Amino acid sequence: MVKYAVICASNQNRSMEAHNVLSKKGFNVHSYGTGTMVRLPGPAIDKPNIYPFGTPYDSVYQELKTKDPQLYTQNGLLSMLDRNRKIKEAPQRWAESVEMYDVIITCEERCFDAVFEDLANRGEESSRSTHLINVDIKDNHEDALLGGRAILQLAQMVGYQNVLKTAVARQCMLIFRYLQIEASKDIDNEIQTIIEKFAERYPAHPVLHTIAYY
């Protein structure tokens, strides 16, 4: 099974929506943030709520619910945190991860750059490659929902080619022809075609791709 990481800045909105939809479909997925601290909207633009990575989602939920339940209900933070605490305990920072992934999907270009730089600085100790893909998603609740579905489609495109390894699965080709990384027989050789098809289908989510190494 292909092993995925989905990454945004704070491991709160976009990466957690993607984590949510992928995990519900049975994908092997983890999620992270690339920031130094977790930043959430506050009562004003210049007054964000800031927490260290590792602060439990439930703790943040309870704190914001106490601070201003009306504000954080209206702006969707309490709903988001409620979803997050049902998926895992706390936001995780990418730079502290020691796991290796077959496919890493980031949600904005600065996160893509941060992950690529981090992997380059690790020194390629294992020489294991990973496909680093950026699917650009605006950081709001509505776009996170749409972006999560788009990332699911991308993962299914990969997964579909893996399924075709069996004779029975080949008979299902017409049924699953739109499911595409979990589907790949050979991700390394087919990833560019998969990404091109994805980009055609989801023009609102610009895509970047490179190969990085652990």
Backbone torsions as a table, in degrees:
resi	resn	phi	psi	omega
1	MET	NA	136.9	178.7
2	VAL	-67.5	137.5	-179.1
3	LYS	-104.8	123.2	-174.0
4	TYR	-112.6	148.1	164.6
5	ALA	-124.4	136.7	174.3
6	VAL	-118.5	135.7	-166.8
7	ILE	-138.5	133.0	168.1
8	CYS	-128.9	-158.5	-175.9
9	ALA	-78.8	-45.8	-172.6
10	SER	-115.8	2.2	-178.9
11	ASN	55.5	45.1	-178.7
12	GLN	-124.9	-51.3	-171.3
13	ASN	-104.5	-75.5	-172.3
14	ARG	-66.8	-49.0	-178.7
15	SER	-66.5	-32.2	-179.4
16	MET	-76.4	-31.0	174.2
17	GLU	-66.7	-43.4	177.0
18	ALA	-64.3	-42.4	176.7
19	HIS	-57.4	-43.7	-178.3
20	ASN	-60.8	-51.9	-175.4
21	VAL	-71.2	-35.8	179.1
22	LEU	-68.2	-43.7	-178.6
23	SER	-65.2	-35.6	178.8
24	LYS	-65.6	-24.9	178.4
25	LYS	-94.0	6.7	174.0
26	GLY	88.5	11.8	179.1
27	PHE	-77.2	150.3	175.0
28	ASN	-84.1	98.1	-170.2
29	VAL	-136.9	143.0	171.7
30	HIS	-129.8	163.6	-178.2
31	SER	-136.4	154.0	-174.9
32	TYR	-149.0	171.2	170.6
33	GLY	-124.8	152.7	-179.5
34	THR	-101.3	-6.1	-177.7
35	GLY	-71.6	172.5	174.8
36	THR	-87.0	-27.6	176.5
37	MET	-138.8	160.0	175.1
38	VAL	-85.9	125.7	-179.3
39	ARG	-119.5	127.0	178.4
40	LEU	-125.2	150.4	179.3
41	PRO	-57.1	142.4	177.4
42	GLY	-116.5	-158.9	-178.4
43	PRO	-70.1	-16.7	177.5
44	ALA	-148.2	161.5	-178.3
45	ILE	-57.8	-38.0	-177.8
46	ASP	-90.3	11.6	179.3
47	LYS	-131.2	64.0	179.4
48	PRO	-72.2	160.8	170.1
49	ASN	-90.2	123.2	-174.1
50	ILE	-119.9	132.8	-178.6
51	TYR	-138.1	151.9	172.5
52	PRO	-70.3	148.8	169.5
53	PHE	-58.2	143.9	-177.2
54	GLY	97.6	-10.8	174.9
55	THR	-70.8	120.7	-175.1
56	PRO	-56.5	141.1	177.2
57	TYR	-56.8	-38.8	-178.6
58	ASP	-65.0	-37.2	178.5
59	SER	-63.9	-42.5	178.4
60	VAL	-66.3	-41.5	178.1
61	TYR	-56.6	-49.9	-177.5
62	GLN	-65.0	-37.9	-179.8
63	GLU	-66.3	-47.4	-178.5
64	LEU	-69.2	-33.4	177.2
65	LYS	-64.2	-33.3	177.8
66	THR	-76.8	-39.7	-177.5
67	LYS	-62.4	-55.4	-175.4
68	ASP	-159.8	82.1	-175.8
69	PRO	-60.1	-34.7	-179.1
70	GLN	-67.0	-48.1	-179.1
71	LEU	-60.4	-49.0	-172.9
72	TYR	-80.5	-11.9	168.5
73	THR	-80.2	-44.2	-178.2
74	GLN	-64.4	-39.2	-177.3
75	ASN	-87.1	2.6	173.1
76	GLY	85.3	0.2	-177.4
77	LEU	-65.5	-42.3	-178.4
78	LEU	-65.3	-39.5	177.2
79	SER	-64.1	-42.5	179.1
80	MET	-62.7	-46.6	-179.0
81	LEU	-66.4	-34.7	176.7
82	ASP	-63.3	-42.7	175.2
83	ARG	-61.2	-47.0	-175.6
84	ASN	-60.9	-42.8	-176.3
85	ARG	-68.8	-15.8	176.1
86	LYS	-85.1	-13.0	-177.7
87	ILE	-96.9	-46.7	177.8
88	LYS	-157.3	174.1	-171.2
89	GLU	-74.2	-44.7	-169.6
90	ALA	-154.2	158.4	175.2
91	PRO	-65.7	142.7	-178.8
92	GLN	-116.6	144.9	-178.5
93	ARG	-95.7	129.3	-176.6
94	TRP	-57.0	-42.9	-175.5
95	ALA	-61.2	-19.2	-179.5
96	GLU	-96.5	-1.6	-178.3
97	SER	-79.7	140.2	175.5
98	VAL	-114.1	1.5	179.2
99	GLU	-73.0	154.8	174.9
100	MET	-112.8	139.8	-175.7
101	TYR	-126.5	147.4	176.0
102	ASP	-75.3	-38.1	-178.5
103	VAL	-135.8	128.5	176.4
104	ILE	-116.8	122.9	-178.3
105	ILE	-115.6	118.1	176.8
106	THR	-100.1	163.8	-173.5
107	CYS	-111.1	0.6	172.3
108	GLU	-160.8	160.1	-170.2
109	GLU	-64.4	-36.6	-179.3
110	ARG	-66.3	-31.2	175.5
111	CYS	-71.4	-39.6	174.8
112	PHE	-56.6	-48.7	179.7
113	ASP	-63.8	-40.4	-178.8
114	ALA	-64.8	-42.0	179.5
115	VAL	-67.3	-43.5	179.3
116	PHE	-60.8	-45.0	179.5
117	GLU	-64.1	-41.5	179.6
118	ASP	-62.3	-45.3	179.7
119	LEU	-64.8	-38.8	178.5
120	ALA	-63.5	-37.5	-178.8
121	ASN	-75.4	-14.5	178.7
122	ARG	-75.3	-16.1	172.0
123	GLY	90.9	10.7	176.7
124	GLU	50.6	50.9	-176.9
125	GLU	-64.0	-34.7	-177.1
126	SER	-102.2	-12.9	-176.3
127	SER	60.1	21.8	177.6
128	ARG	-85.5	132.0	-177.9
129	SER	-88.8	157.1	174.5
130	THR	-143.4	146.5	176.2
131	HIS	-90.0	115.9	179.0
132	LEU	-100.8	117.9	-174.8
133	ILE	-125.4	134.4	172.8
134	ASN	-108.8	126.5	172.6
135	VAL	-113.8	106.7	-171.7
136	ASP	-70.4	122.7	-177.9
137	ILE	-133.4	127.5	176.7
138	LYS	-66.0	146.1	-174.1
139	ASP	-88.4	71.5	170.1
140	ASN	-142.8	166.1	-171.9
141	HIS	-64.9	-40.2	-177.6
142	GLU	-66.1	-47.2	-179.7
143	ASP	-69.2	-30.4	176.5
144	ALA	-63.1	-39.6	177.5
145	LEU	-62.4	-46.5	179.4
146	LEU	-66.9	-40.9	-180.0
147	GLY	-66.4	-36.4	176.9
148	GLY	-61.7	-39.9	177.6
149	ARG	-66.8	-38.1	178.8
150	ALA	-65.2	-41.9	178.6
151	ILE	-65.4	-37.7	175.5
152	LEU	-59.7	-44.0	178.9
153	GLN	-60.9	-42.5	178.5
154	LEU	-61.5	-45.6	179.5
155	ALA	-63.2	-38.7	178.0
156	GLN	-66.9	-33.1	176.8
157	MET	-63.1	-42.0	176.3
158	VAL	-66.3	-44.6	-175.8
159	GLY	-67.1	-30.7	-176.5
160	TYR	-62.0	-40.6	-178.1
161	GLN	-67.2	-32.1	175.9
162	ASN	-66.3	-37.5	179.5
163	VAL	-62.4	-31.8	-175.7
164	LEU	-69.6	1.1	178.8
165	LYS	-67.9	-23.0	-178.1
166	THR	-99.0	150.6	-177.9
167	ALA	-62.9	-41.4	179.9
168	VAL	-62.9	-42.1	-178.3
169	ALA	-65.0	-33.1	179.5
170	ARG	-60.9	-30.5	178.6
171	GLN	-69.5	-18.0	-179.0
172	CYS	-92.7	8.8	-172.1
173	MET	-56.3	-44.0	-177.8
174	LEU	-67.1	-35.1	-178.7
175	ILE	-66.1	-40.7	-172.8
176	PHE	-105.4	20.0	-170.6
177	ARG	-64.8	-17.5	178.9
178	TYR	-93.6	-5.0	177.1
179	LEU	-88.7	128.3	-166.2
180	GLN	-129.7	NA	NA
181	ILE	NA	-44.7	-176.8
182	GLU	-60.7	-19.3	-175.7
183	ALA	-92.9	-3.4	-171.2
184	SER	-81.3	134.3	174.5
185	LYS	-71.6	-33.0	-177.4
186	ASP	-144.7	91.8	-175.0
187	ILE	-56.7	-44.2	-175.3
188	ASP	-58.3	-41.1	-177.7
189	ASN	-84.2	-23.1	-172.7
190	GLU	-107.2	-7.2	-172.5
191	ILE	-61.9	-38.4	-177.8
192	GLN	-64.9	-41.2	177.2
193	THR	-64.4	-41.6	178.3
194	ILE	-59.8	-45.5	-177.9
195	ILE	-66.4	-39.2	178.0
196	GLU	-62.5	-42.2	178.1
197	LYS	-65.3	-41.2	179.2
198	PHE	-62.6	-44.6	-178.7
199	ALA	-62.4	-35.5	177.5
200	GLU	-67.3	-38.4	-176.2
201	ARG	-79.5	-29.4	-176.8
202	TYR	-125.7	67.3	-178.3
203	PRO	-63.8	-19.3	179.5
204	ALA	-75.8	-10.1	-179.2
205	HIS	-121.0	84.2	179.8
206	PRO	-53.5	141.4	-173.6
207	VAL	-118.3	139.0	170.2
208	LEU	-121.6	150.7	177.7
209	HIS	-147.0	139.8	171.0
210	THR	-152.1	166.5	173.9
211	ILE	-104.2	129.5	177.1
212	ALA	-120.5	171.4	-175.6
213	TYR	-134.2	145.9	174.4
214	TYR	-88.6	NA	NA
